[in-house]
Amino acid sequence: MVTGNHQFITDNNGTPLSVVIPIQQYNEIIEIVEQYNRESKFKPTPEEMESLEISNQQIIEGKTISSMDLSKRLKDKYGS
């Protein structure tokens, strides 16, 4: 369990810059991150890969729209 004492290193205004934690807590955090990374590797399906390739080609060809235009189109189609 990730608990324990920690200390903050702050600047002259009291803004936290860093945190000092016990090594055991650090090791627990690292293990959690490593486990998450092992279990959550993104593995796209062949269909997703094809879609990504099509999207990439559309970007290369300049077939994109701005987020504002997309938002307007969605509002026009589905309402606010």
NORPEZI-V561956 format. One line per field, one symbol per residue. phi: phi as a letter, one per 20 degrees, with the letter a starting at -180 (. if undefined). psi: psi as a letter, one per 20 degrees, with the letter a starting at -180 (. if undefined). burial: 1 if it has 16 or more other C-alpha atoms within 10 Angstrom, else 0. A space follows every 10 residues. Layout:
phi: ???
psi: ???
burial: ???
This chain:
phi: .ebpebcddc efenffdbcd cfgffgffff fffffgffec ffcffgffff fffffffffg emeccfffff gffffffdne
psi: pnraqqqqpr ahijpphrqp qqhggghggg gggggghhik ponqrhghgg ghgggghhgh ijmrqrhggg ggggghgir.
burial: 0000000000 0000000000 0000100000 0000000000 0000000000 0000000000 0000000000 0000000000
